[in-house]
């Protein structure tokens, strides 16, 4: 029991230091977008607000989705680092269960476990709300949430509505932060420098 307690404290300290959003208990299970159309969802989305994510290091965060054969989605996440370089990473997403197409699994590294990607709400044309949560050891969980837009801005009323979707499903938004989508010209330059992982 002492070892388990020590492990909990160690992991908790790590997550806290790295500004992750971790909680006691088990992941919430919010309802997802009904009749989700993955083809309409494809294209570029810009991050507007998010729960802390240690793997995001820069600004101007964006995700580009492309539908590939056999229903596989190519995922390219990109961000602008403080040194002016554009960093990007490519992965794939797949629908976990055909009866719930808004629940996907995303993988960026071969052999690594996939991560959940739940589309809670989208109109396909202006906004999307994505949630991801993973249980650990049966008594705590780490979650992520992203409000994204087809442009680098989103109406405040829409942001408020999407935050309300989270809170109404037991997901805390206390640590939601506004994403910096200013001074992003380097993200649109053709042939700009890219650091790929």
Protein Blocks (a to p, Z undefined) as FASTA:
>chain_A
ZZmmmmmmmmmmmmmmnopacdedjdddddddehiafklmgccdddfbdcddfklmbehi
acdddddehhiacdddddddfkopacddddddddfblklmmbccddfbghiacdddddfb
dehlmpccddddddeehlaccdddddddfbfbdcfklmmmmmmmmmmnopafklgccddf
ehkllmmpghiacddZZ
